[in-house]
Amino acid sequence: MLVKFTFKNFRSFFDEQHLSMEASHDDSMQDSVNTKCQALVPQSAGILKSAAVFGSTASGKTNVLKALDYMKRVVQISGSRVQIARQNEPFAFLEGAENMDSHYEAEFIENGTYYRYGFVIRSGEIVKEWLFRRAERLTPVFSRDEYSLKISGLSKNAARLLSPSSSTLFLTVASSLNLEINREIQDVLSWFSNLIVSFSPRQDDLIIYTEKDEYLKEALAVLSLAGCGIDSLSLIQDGSYIDIETGHKIFNSAGAVSKIRKSRLFQDRQLYSDGTVGLICDLALILHALDTGAVLCINDFSSMMNIFLASHLISLFSSESRNERSAQLILTGGISPLTDKAFRRDQIYLTTKDEQHRSHLVRLSGIPGVRKSDNYEKKLLESALSSAGGIIA
């Protein structure tokens, strides 16, 4: 469960930004708040089950998810031959930014424990890394900088022997060792492996439909709400090849069904709208996330579907019965009526750009004068326009 993501000096963002899933003390839409882990985050009223980042084109909303996805990729492949730290993308519109620190930190709950893990990349090298856990208080598990490595339960001399190279996370090194902190290391790796960031529909995601027979039935029920004209779904799998076959009723001149026309989602791509392809792929990710308790991030979520369908899918994460594993949904999209139909103030973020091309991530509940009774779509549009030449106060 994500509590907060912090990053700086990445792509269109130069200043430090925070995407927090901590709920405010707001009595509206209480089904949007998970209070099971409230004791682990005592300052908040619980953890939000969903959040949205809205903004105009090129304002930086996609880059919020790209920063989170980059952090995940560093965690997963820092020990490989791929020099992932060198793929860091500092802010491009400030002289010298490429030699400044890029900061990535995630605060999350895994296996009933609160963790704060992060690292700093400078000039393509990992120069800092840390992990804290909270029991009664926040305590260090390990920390590292350019000169030293400190590990809970190990002497300085023993820790020095385990220092990784500047291209590798200590997290990666520690995962292969039998250390006292092994449980904490595995929790961090597990959380990142259960983080899903989707930027566009992928044929490979259809493999999720093989996990449970019920998934195709659930997907078909949602498609019927969408009015896609799809009457059946079946999985086509041959070795590594996978596709979805859809069935459509063909009517004769008397209005009776004469036959069923079948086609395949990716093989016959030209027959489907972008919205239909995106919806079927997103549904696979959504159903998987709900059953596994994953953190699911979907870029441009509502652009290809109607508002009522998008609201229905978001409501699945608020459902106690359908979301028993505490999954979370984070989405991006253009400013739309969806803001008023599906979210509270503390679930909504806005991205804007100032005159120096710096993107800023602003929480709607932090904008002065926004009340629960307001039209959020209107407020977002007003804020986006007023911040065109500067940062929202």
Rosetta blueprint (number, residue, H / E / L):
1 M L
2 L E
3 V E
4 K E
5 F E
6 T E
7 F E
8 K E
9 N L
10 F E
11 R L
12 S L
13 F E
14 F L
15 D L
16 E L
17 Q E
18 H E
19 L E
20 S E
21 M L
22 E E
23 A L
24 S L
25 H L
26 D L
27 D L
28 S L
29 M L
30 Q H
31 D H
32 S H
33 V E
34 N E
35 T L
36 K L
37 C L
38 Q H
39 A H
40 L H
41 V L
42 P L
43 Q L
44 S L
45 A L
46 G L
47 I E
48 L E
49 K L
50 S E
51 A E
52 A E
53 V E
54 F E
55 G E
56 S L
57 T L
58 A L
59 S L
60 G L
61 K H
62 T H
63 N H
64 V H
65 L H
66 K H
67 A H
68 L H
69 D H
70 Y H
71 M H
72 K H
73 R H
74 V H
75 V H
76 Q H
77 I H
78 S L
79 G L
80 S L
81 R L
82 V L
83 Q L
84 I H
85 A H
86 R H
87 Q H
88 N L
89 E L
90 P L
91 F L
92 A L
93 F L
94 L L
95 E L
96 G L
97 A H
98 E H
99 N H
100 M L
101 D L
102 S E
103 H E
104 Y E
105 E E
106 A E
107 E E
108 F E
109 I E
110 E E
111 N L
112 G L
113 T E
114 Y E
115 Y E
116 R E
117 Y E
118 G E
119 F E
120 V E
121 I E
122 R E
123 S L
124 G L
125 E E
126 I E
127 V E
128 K E
129 E E
130 W E
131 L E
132 F E
133 R E
134 R E
135 A L
136 E L
137 R L
138 L E
139 T E
140 P E
141 V E
142 F E
143 S E
144 R E
145 D L
146 E L
147 Y L
148 S L
149 L E
150 K E
151 I E
152 S L
153 G L
154 L L
155 S L
156 K H
157 N H
158 A H
159 A H
160 R H
161 L L
162 L L
163 S L
164 P L
165 S L
166 S L
167 S L
168 T L
169 L L
170 F H
171 L H
172 T H
173 V H
174 A H
175 S L
176 S L
177 L L
178 N L
179 L L
180 E L
181 I L
182 N H
183 R H
184 E H
185 I H
186 Q H
187 D H
188 V H
189 L H
190 S H
191 W H
192 F H
193 S H
194 N L
195 L E
196 I E
197 V E
198 S E
199 F L
200 S L
201 P L
202 R L
203 Q H
204 D H
205 D H
206 L H
207 I H
208 I H
209 Y H
210 T H
211 E L
212 K L
213 D L
214 E H
215 Y H
216 L H
217 K H
218 E H
219 A H
220 L H
221 A H
222 V H
223 L H
224 S H
225 L H
226 A H
227 G L
228 C L
229 G L
230 I L
231 D L
232 S E
233 L E
234 S E
235 L E
236 I E
237 Q E
238 D E
239 G L
240 S L
241 Y E
242 I E
243 D E
244 I E
245 E E
246 T E
247 G E
248 H E
249 K E
250 I E
251 F E
252 N L
253 S L
254 A L
255 G L
256 A L
257 V E
258 S E
259 K E
260 I E
261 R E
262 K E
263 S E
264 R E
265 L L
266 F L
267 Q L
268 D L
269 R H
270 Q H
271 L H
272 Y L
273 S L
274 D H
275 G H
276 T H
277 V H
278 G H
279 L H
280 I H
281 C H
282 D H
283 L H
284 A H
285 L H
286 I H
287 L H
288 H H
289 A H
290 L H
291 D H
292 T H
293 G L
294 A L
295 V E
296 L E
297 C E
298 I E
299 N L
300 D L
301 F L
302 S L
303 S L
304 M L
305 M L
306 N L
307 I H
308 F H
309 L H
310 A H
311 S H
312 H H
313 L H
314 I H
315 S H
316 L H
317 F H
318 S H
319 S L
320 E L
321 S L
322 R L
323 N L
324 E L
325 R L
326 S L
327 A L
328 Q E
329 L E
330 I E
331 L E
332 T E
333 G E
334 G L
335 I L
336 S L
337 P L
338 L H
339 T H
340 D H
341 K H
342 A H
343 F L
344 R L
345 R H
346 D H
347 Q H
348 I E
349 Y E
350 L E
351 T E
352 T E
353 K E
354 D L
355 E L
356 Q L
357 H L
358 R L
359 S E
360 H E
361 L E
362 V E
363 R E
364 L H
365 S H
366 G H
367 I L
368 P L
369 G L
370 V L
371 R L
372 K L
373 S L
374 D L
375 N L
376 Y H
377 E H
378 K H
379 K H
380 L H
381 L H
382 E H
383 S H
384 A H
385 L H
386 S H
387 S L
388 A L
389 G L
390 G L
391 I L
392 I L
393 A L
